[in-house]
C-alpha cells in the first residue's frame, strides 16, 4: 500500500520514530544513502540523495528543492509560466516510507519516491504525485471507486562501448526470439533477481519487436504505487544494465524509423471490491460504468496525448499499423486499438479484466499520465457516456466515411496538435489545476521550439538518451 495522506511539517504521528528505526536497519544492511526521486513535467526523473542517517530528518522536515524544475525541459533548459520557472522559492521533498526499498542493482543505496510540499506545509500545485493521490482519494470518497494500474516498460538495450550518442543493439536475432534471451541471459537473470529482492512482482519479461528491445510487465497496484513502481523499475533496469556494460534507452523512438518504446497503461476501476470490467451486462461482461469509463478515455484521447505522449519524439512512434493505438477506437484484444479491452482468462476474469491504453510512452510522467487518464475515465463514467461501436483489425484500413460513422479519428500527429487539443479540454485542465496545466503547455511548447528544424533522424537522436 501507499501512504495516501499528505506529509506535514514535523512528520505525521509515528513517522519520525519509524524513520529512525528504518535508518538503523538500513545502516546495518550496508546502505549509505537514500535516493529521493520525483518526475518532472517533461518526464525526467530528478533526484536528491541524503545519507541514511538523515532519513528521520528528511521525514520530519523534508529536503530542499527548487520549484523551477517543474518547467525544465528534457535538455535542461528552463521555460516559464506566470507562476513557475523563476529562481525564487523553495519546496520540501518528503519521502514516502511505505515505498522505500533497498536497491539491489545499486549496492549501498535505498530509494524512495517523494511528495513535494511548500514551505508552509501545503501541497505544491505542480506535484504530480500529490495530484494523483488527490484524484484517487476523491474518487473513493465521492463515488466509492478504487483503481488498479500497471505500466508496461519497454526499453532498448545497447552496447555501453558504442560511440558517444549512438545506439548499437546489444543483441541480435528475431523479434521475441530465443536468441535474444540467450545472448542477454545473465543480464535478464540478474534483473529478475533485483526485482524480486525489491518486492517488484514481475508477470513476464521477454524480448520485444524492435532492435535490442525488451519488455517487462509487472503486477497491478493502486495508481500511486503503480507510478512509483514504474519509476523504480526503470531505475533498476538501468542500474543492472550498467553493471553488465550495457546502456539502455526508454525513449519513445531510439531510431527515426520502426517501432518505438511504449509504456502502455493497464487500468481497472473497482467499486465496493468488485471489478467494474467484469460480471456486468454490457459488452464482454463490462458493467455500464466500465463502458462509460472507456468512453471517457476515448473522448479525451486527443488531449490526453499531450500528457501520455509528451515528447516531440513520441510522434515518431505514434504511427498507424505499429500497434501504437493511434486512432480513437476500442476493441476486444485488438492491439491496434487505442483502448484495448482485456477480459482475462476464463476463471480469473473477475480479477484480470482491465483496459489497456496504448498511446502512452515512457517520456510521460507516470503520475501525471495516470491522473489524467483516471480523470478522463471518471468524466465518462459520471456522465454515463455511451461507448461507441468496437473495431476489429487495423482501423487504418477503414475508409473516411466508415471511420467517421464509427467515431474513429486519428490522434494528433505532432506534439503541437496534442497541445492544441489539451488547451481545448476543460475537463483535463481542470483536473490538473491551472498551475500544472499551464506548466504542461509551457514545457511542451518549449520542447517543440527546442527541436525546430530537425529532421526525424536528428529528432530521435536528440531524445535517445534523455529517457
C-alpha positions as CSV (number, residue, x, y, z in Angstrom):
1,X,0.0,0.0,0.0
2,X,1.0,3.6,-0.5
3,X,0.7,6.4,2.1
4,X,-2.4,8.3,0.9
5,X,-2.2,11.1,3.4
6,X,-0.2,14.3,2.7
7,X,3.1,14.8,4.5
8,X,3.1,17.5,7.2
9,X,6.0,19.5,8.7
10,X,7.3,17.7,11.7
11,X,6.0,14.4,10.4
12,X,2.8,12.6,10.8
13,X,2.3,10.6,14.1
14,X,4.8,7.8,14.2
15,X,6.7,8.8,11.1
16,X,9.8,10.1,12.7
17,X,10.1,7.1,15.0
18,X,9.6,4.8,12.1
19,X,12.2,6.6,10.0
20,X,14.7,6.4,12.9
21,X,14.3,2.6,13.2
22,X,14.5,2.3,9.4
23,X,17.7,4.3,9.3
24,X,19.3,2.0,11.9
25,X,18.1,-1.1,9.9
26,X,19.4,0.3,6.6
27,X,22.7,1.1,8.1
28,X,23.1,-2.4,9.4
29,X,22.4,-3.7,5.8
30,X,25.2,-1.5,4.4
31,X,23.0,1.2,2.9
32,X,24.8,4.5,2.9
33,X,22.4,6.8,1.1
34,X,18.8,7.2,0.0
35,X,17.7,8.4,-3.4
36,X,14.7,10.8,-3.2
37,X,13.1,10.7,-6.6
38,X,10.3,12.5,-8.4
39,X,9.4,13.0,-12.0
40,X,9.2,16.5,-13.6
41,X,6.7,17.8,-16.1
42,X,9.0,16.7,-19.0
43,X,9.0,13.2,-17.7
44,X,12.6,13.2,-16.5
45,X,13.2,11.6,-13.1
46,X,15.1,14.1,-10.9
47,X,16.7,13.2,-7.6
48,X,18.3,14.4,-4.4
49,X,20.1,12.0,-2.1
50,X,20.6,12.0,1.7
51,X,22.9,9.9,3.9
52,X,21.0,7.1,5.6
53,X,21.4,8.8,9.0
54,X,19.4,11.8,7.7
55,X,16.2,9.8,6.9
56,X,14.4,10.8,10.1
57,X,15.2,14.5,9.4
58,X,14.0,14.2,5.8
59,X,10.8,12.6,7.0
60,X,10.1,15.3,9.6
61,X,11.2,18.4,7.7
62,X,11.8,17.4,4.1
63,X,14.8,18.2,1.9
64,X,15.0,21.4,-0.1
65,X,14.5,21.6,-3.8
66,X,13.7,24.5,-6.2
67,X,10.3,24.6,-7.8
68,X,12.0,25.7,-11.1
69,X,12.2,22.0,-12.1
70,X,8.5,22.0,-13.0
71,X,9.4,23.9,-16.1
72,X,12.7,22.2,-17.0
73,X,12.8,20.7,-20.5
74,X,14.4,17.3,-21.3
75,X,17.5,19.2,-22.4
76,X,17.6,21.1,-19.0
77,X,16.7,24.4,-20.5
78,X,14.0,26.3,-18.5
79,X,10.8,27.8,-19.6
80,X,8.4,29.9,-17.6
81,X,4.7,30.4,-16.7
82,X,3.2,33.2,-14.7
83,X,3.8,31.1,-11.6
84,X,6.7,28.7,-12.3
85,X,10.2,28.9,-13.8
86,X,11.8,31.6,-11.7
87,X,14.8,31.2,-9.4
88,X,12.6,32.2,-6.4
89,X,11.2,30.0,-3.7
90,X,11.8,26.5,-2.3
91,X,10.0,23.3,-1.8
92,X,10.5,20.4,0.6
93,X,10.8,16.7,-0.6
94,X,9.2,14.3,1.8
95,X,10.0,10.6,1.3
96,X,7.1,8.0,1.4
97,X,8.4,5.4,3.9
98,X,5.8,2.9,2.7
99,X,7.6,2.8,-0.7
100,X,11.2,2.9,0.5
101,X,13.2,0.0,-0.9
102,X,16.9,-1.1,-0.8
103,X,18.2,-1.0,-4.4
104,X,19.5,-4.4,-5.3
105,X,21.1,-3.1,-8.5
106,X,22.9,-0.2,-6.7
107,X,24.6,-1.7,-3.6
108,X,24.8,0.9,-0.8
109,X,21.7,2.7,-1.8
110,X,18.0,2.8,-1.0
111,X,15.3,4.6,-2.9
112,X,12.0,6.4,-2.1
113,X,9.5,8.5,-4.0
114,X,8.7,11.9,-2.6
115,X,5.9,14.3,-2.3
116,X,6.7,18.0,-2.8
117,X,5.3,20.3,-0.2
118,X,5.6,24.1,0.2
119,X,7.5,25.7,3.0
120,X,4.1,26.4,4.6
121,X,3.2,22.7,4.6
122,X,0.7,22.8,1.7
123,X,0.6,20.6,-1.4
124,X,2.7,22.1,-4.2
125,X,0.2,22.6,-7.0
126,X,2.6,21.1,-9.6
127,X,3.5,18.0,-7.6
128,X,2.1,15.2,-9.8
129,X,2.3,12.5,-7.2
130,X,0.1,14.6,-4.9
131,X,-2.2,15.3,-7.8
132,X,-2.7,11.6,-8.5
133,X,-3.2,10.8,-4.8
134,X,-5.9,13.5,-4.6
135,X,-7.7,12.2,-7.7
136,X,-7.7,8.7,-6.3
137,X,-8.8,9.8,-2.8
138,X,-11.6,12.0,-4.2
139,X,-12.9,9.1,-6.4
140,X,-13.0,6.8,-3.4
141,X,-14.7,9.3,-1.1
142,X,-17.2,10.6,-3.6
143,X,-18.0,7.5,-5.7
144,X,-16.7,4.6,-3.7
145,X,-14.3,3.9,-6.6
146,X,-10.8,2.5,-6.4
147,X,-8.4,1.7,-9.2
148,X,-5.7,-0.8,-10.1
149,X,-3.0,0.1,-12.5
150,X,0.2,-1.1,-14.1
151,X,2.7,0.4,-16.6
152,X,4.4,-1.8,-19.1
153,X,8.0,-0.9,-19.6
154,X,9.8,-1.3,-23.0
155,X,13.4,-0.5,-23.4
156,X,16.2,-0.8,-25.9
157,X,19.4,-2.5,-24.7
158,X,22.6,-1.1,-26.4
159,X,26.3,-1.7,-26.0
160,X,28.0,0.5,-23.4
161,X,31.0,0.6,-25.7
162,X,29.2,2.2,-28.6
163,X,30.4,5.6,-29.9
164,X,29.1,8.5,-27.8
165,X,25.5,9.3,-28.7
166,X,25.0,6.2,-30.9
167,X,22.9,3.2,-30.2
168,X,24.3,-0.2,-31.1
169,X,21.9,-3.1,-30.2
170,X,23.4,-5.5,-27.6
171,X,21.6,-8.5,-29.1
172,X,20.8,-10.0,-32.5
173,X,18.2,-12.4,-33.6
174,X,14.5,-12.2,-34.4
175,X,11.8,-10.3,-32.5
176,X,10.6,-12.2,-29.5
177,X,13.3,-14.7,-30.3
178,X,15.2,-17.2,-28.1
179,X,18.5,-15.9,-29.5
180,X,18.0,-12.6,-27.7
181,X,17.1,-14.2,-24.4
182,X,20.2,-16.4,-24.6
183,X,22.5,-13.5,-25.5
184,X,21.4,-11.4,-22.6
185,X,20.7,-14.3,-20.2
186,X,23.0,-13.1,-17.4
187,X,21.7,-9.6,-17.6
188,X,18.0,-10.5,-17.5
189,X,18.5,-13.1,-14.8
190,X,20.2,-10.5,-12.6
191,X,17.4,-8.1,-13.4
192,X,14.8,-10.6,-12.3
193,X,16.7,-11.2,-9.1
194,X,16.9,-7.5,-8.4
195,X,13.2,-7.1,-9.0
196,X,12.4,-10.0,-6.6
197,X,14.7,-8.5,-3.9
198,X,13.0,-5.2,-4.2
199,X,9.5,-6.7,-4.0
200,X,8.5,-5.9,-7.6
201,X,6.1,-8.6,-8.8
202,X,7.1,-9.5,-12.4
203,X,4.4,-11.1,-14.6
204,X,6.7,-11.6,-17.6
205,X,10.0,-10.4,-19.1
206,X,10.7,-11.0,-22.8
207,X,12.5,-9.9,-25.9
208,X,10.3,-7.4,-27.9
209,X,10.0,-6.3,-31.6
210,X,12.5,-3.5,-32.2
211,X,16.3,-3.8,-32.3
212,X,17.6,-4.7,-28.9
213,X,14.2,-4.2,-27.3
214,X,12.9,-6.0,-24.2
215,X,9.7,-5.6,-22.2
216,X,8.7,-6.2,-18.6
217,X,5.2,-6.5,-17.3
218,X,4.6,-6.0,-13.6
219,X,1.7,-6.7,-11.2
220,X,-1.1,-4.1,-10.7
221,X,-1.2,-1.9,-7.7
222,X,-3.1,1.2,-6.6
223,X,-2.3,4.0,-9.1
224,X,0.2,5.9,-6.9
225,X,2.1,2.8,-6.1
226,X,1.9,1.7,-9.7
227,X,3.5,5.0,-10.8
228,X,6.1,4.6,-8.1
229,X,6.8,1.1,-9.3
230,X,7.3,2.3,-12.9
231,X,10.0,4.8,-11.8
232,X,11.7,2.1,-9.6
233,X,11.6,-0.5,-12.4
234,X,13.4,1.9,-14.8
235,X,16.0,2.8,-12.2
236,X,16.6,-0.9,-11.7
237,X,16.8,-1.8,-15.4
238,X,19.3,1.0,-15.9
239,X,21.5,0.2,-12.9
240,X,21.7,-3.6,-13.6
241,X,22.5,-2.9,-17.3
242,X,25.4,-0.6,-16.4
243,X,26.9,-3.4,-14.2
244,X,26.8,-5.6,-17.3
245,X,28.5,-3.0,-19.6
246,X,25.2,-2.2,-21.3
247,X,23.3,1.1,-21.9
248,X,19.5,1.3,-22.0
249,X,17.1,3.8,-23.6
250,X,13.4,4.2,-22.7
251,X,13.0,6.9,-25.3
252,X,9.8,6.7,-27.4
253,X,11.9,6.4,-30.6
254,X,15.5,5.2,-30.5
255,X,15.6,5.5,-34.3
256,X,13.5,7.6,-36.6
257,X,12.0,4.6,-38.3
258,X,10.5,1.4,-36.9
259,X,8.7,0.5,-33.7
260,X,9.5,2.6,-30.6
261,X,9.3,2.0,-26.8
262,X,5.9,2.1,-25.3
263,X,4.7,2.5,-21.8
264,X,1.2,1.0,-22.2
265,X,-1.1,1.6,-19.1
266,X,-3.3,-1.1,-17.7
267,X,-6.2,0.3,-15.7
268,X,-9.3,-1.0,-14.0
269,X,-12.0,0.6,-11.9
270,X,-13.5,-1.1,-8.8
271,X,-16.5,-0.3,-6.6
272,X,-17.0,-1.9,-3.2
273,X,-14.4,-4.5,-4.1
274,X,-15.9,-5.6,-7.4
275,X,-14.2,-5.1,-10.7
276,X,-16.4,-3.0,-13.0
277,X,-14.8,-4.6,-16.1
278,X,-16.2,-8.0,-15.3
279,X,-19.6,-9.5,-14.3
280,X,-21.7,-6.9,-15.9
281,X,-24.4,-7.0,-18.6
282,X,-22.5,-4.9,-21.1
283,X,-20.3,-5.9,-24.0
284,X,-17.7,-8.5,-22.9
285,X,-19.2,-8.6,-19.4
286,X,-18.4,-5.0,-18.7
287,X,-20.7,-3.0,-16.4
288,X,-22.3,0.1,-17.6
289,X,-19.8,2.1,-15.5
290,X,-16.9,0.3,-17.2
291,X,-18.3,1.1,-20.7
292,X,-18.7,4.7,-19.8
293,X,-15.2,4.9,-18.3
294,X,-13.7,3.5,-21.5
295,X,-15.9,6.0,-23.5
296,X,-14.4,8.9,-21.4
297,X,-10.9,7.7,-22.2
298,X,-11.7,7.7,-26.0
299,X,-13.4,11.1,-25.8
300,X,-10.4,12.8,-24.2
301,X,-7.6,10.8,-26.0
302,X,-6.6,13.7,-28.4
303,X,-5.9,15.9,-25.4
304,X,-4.5,13.1,-23.3
305,X,-1.7,12.6,-25.8
306,X,-0.1,15.9,-24.6
307,X,0.3,14.1,-21.3
308,X,0.8,10.4,-22.4
309,X,3.0,11.1,-25.4
310,X,4.7,14.3,-24.3
311,X,7.9,14.4,-26.4
312,X,8.3,15.5,-30.0
313,X,9.9,12.1,-30.4
314,X,6.7,10.4,-29.2
315,X,5.2,11.1,-32.6
316,X,7.9,9.1,-34.4
317,X,6.4,6.2,-32.5
318,X,2.7,7.1,-32.9
319,X,2.3,5.8,-36.4
320,X,-0.5,3.6,-37.9
321,X,-0.1,-0.2,-38.1
322,X,2.6,-0.4,-35.5
323,X,0.4,-1.4,-32.5
324,X,0.8,2.0,-31.0
325,X,-3.0,2.8,-30.9
326,X,-3.2,6.0,-32.9
327,X,-7.0,6.1,-33.6
328,X,-9.8,6.8,-31.2
329,X,-11.0,3.3,-31.3
330,X,-11.5,0.4,-28.9
331,X,-11.7,-3.4,-29.4
332,X,-11.5,-6.7,-27.6
333,X,-7.9,-7.8,-27.5
334,X,-7.3,-5.5,-30.6
335,X,-3.7,-4.4,-30.4
336,X,-4.2,-1.6,-32.9
337,X,-6.9,0.0,-30.9
338,X,-6.0,2.9,-28.6
339,X,-8.1,1.3,-25.8
340,X,-7.9,-2.4,-25.7
341,X,-10.4,-4.3,-23.7
342,X,-8.9,-7.3,-21.9
343,X,-11.3,-9.8,-20.5
344,X,-8.8,-12.1,-18.9
345,X,-8.6,-15.9,-18.8
346,X,-11.8,-17.8,-18.0
347,X,-11.9,-18.5,-14.3
348,X,-9.9,-15.4,-13.5
349,X,-11.8,-12.6,-15.2
350,X,-13.1,-11.0,-12.1
351,X,-9.6,-10.2,-11.1
352,X,-7.9,-9.8,-14.5
353,X,-10.3,-7.8,-16.7
354,X,-9.0,-4.3,-17.4
355,X,-8.4,-1.7,-20.1
356,X,-5.1,-1.2,-21.8
357,X,-4.3,2.3,-23.1
358,X,-1.7,2.1,-25.8
359,X,-0.8,5.7,-26.9
360,X,1.5,6.1,-23.9
361,X,5.3,6.1,-23.8
362,X,7.9,6.4,-21.2
363,X,8.6,10.1,-21.7
364,X,5.4,10.5,-19.8
365,X,5.4,11.4,-16.2
366,X,3.6,8.3,-14.8
367,X,1.8,10.2,-12.0
368,X,0.6,12.8,-14.4
369,X,-0.4,10.2,-17.0
370,X,-2.4,8.1,-14.6
371,X,-4.0,11.1,-13.0
372,X,-5.2,12.4,-16.4
373,X,-6.4,9.0,-17.6
374,X,-8.4,8.5,-14.5
375,X,-9.9,12.0,-14.7
376,X,-10.9,11.3,-18.3
377,X,-12.4,8.0,-17.5
378,X,-14.3,9.4,-14.5
379,X,-15.7,12.1,-16.7
380,X,-17.2,9.5,-19.0
381,X,-18.4,7.4,-16.0
382,X,-20.1,10.3,-14.3
383,X,-21.8,11.5,-17.5
384,X,-22.9,8.0,-18.5
385,X,-21.2,8.5,-21.9
386,X,-22.1,5.8,-24.4
387,X,-19.3,3.6,-25.7
388,X,-19.3,3.5,-29.5
389,X,-19.1,0.5,-31.7
390,X,-16.0,-1.5,-31.3
391,X,-13.5,-2.1,-34.1
392,X,-11.7,-5.3,-35.2
393,X,-8.5,-5.4,-37.1
394,X,-6.5,-2.3,-38.0
395,X,-8.5,0.9,-38.0
396,X,-6.1,2.3,-40.6
397,X,-8.0,0.1,-43.2
398,X,-11.3,2.0,-42.6
399,X,-12.4,4.4,-45.3
400,X,-13.0,8.0,-44.4
401,X,-16.8,7.7,-44.3
402,X,-16.8,4.5,-42.3
403,X,-14.3,5.8,-39.8
404,X,-16.4,9.0,-39.3
405,X,-19.5,6.9,-38.8
406,X,-17.8,4.9,-36.1
407,X,-16.2,7.9,-34.4
408,X,-12.7,6.7,-35.3
409,X,-10.4,9.7,-35.6
410,X,-6.6,9.9,-36.0
411,X,-4.9,11.1,-32.9
412,X,-2.7,14.2,-33.2
413,X,0.3,13.6,-35.5
414,X,2.6,16.0,-33.7
415,X,3.1,17.4,-30.2
416,X,1.8,20.8,-31.4
417,X,-1.5,19.1,-32.3
418,X,-1.7,17.4,-28.9
419,X,-1.1,20.7,-27.1
420,X,-3.8,22.4,-29.1
421,X,-6.3,19.6,-28.1
422,X,-5.2,19.9,-24.5
423,X,-5.8,23.6,-24.5
424,X,-9.4,23.0,-25.5
425,X,-10.1,20.2,-23.0
426,X,-11.5,21.9,-19.9
427,X,-12.0,18.6,-18.1
428,X,-8.3,17.7,-18.1
429,X,-7.1,21.2,-17.5
430,X,-9.5,21.5,-14.5
431,X,-8.4,18.1,-13.1
432,X,-4.7,19.2,-13.2
433,X,-5.4,22.7,-11.9
434,X,-4.2,25.9,-13.5
435,X,-0.6,25.8,-12.3
436,X,0.1,22.3,-13.5
437,X,-1.9,22.7,-16.7
438,X,0.0,25.8,-17.6
439,X,3.3,24.0,-16.9
440,X,2.3,21.2,-19.2
441,X,1.6,23.6,-22.0
442,X,4.8,25.7,-21.4
443,X,7.0,22.6,-21.3
444,X,5.5,21.0,-24.4
445,X,5.9,24.3,-26.3
446,X,9.5,24.5,-25.1
447,X,10.2,21.0,-26.4
448,X,8.7,21.9,-29.7
449,X,10.9,25.0,-30.0
450,X,14.0,23.1,-28.9
451,X,13.9,20.8,-31.9
452,X,12.5,23.2,-34.5
453,X,14.1,22.4,-37.9
454,X,15.4,19.0,-37.0
455,X,14.7,16.1,-39.3
456,X,13.3,12.8,-38.0
457,X,16.8,11.2,-37.5
458,X,18.1,14.2,-35.7
459,X,14.9,14.3,-33.6
460,X,15.3,10.7,-32.5
461,X,19.0,11.4,-31.6
462,X,18.1,14.4,-29.6
463,X,16.0,12.4,-27.2
464,X,17.7,9.0,-27.5
465,X,19.5,9.2,-24.1
466,X,17.2,11.6,-22.3
467,X,14.9,8.8,-21.1
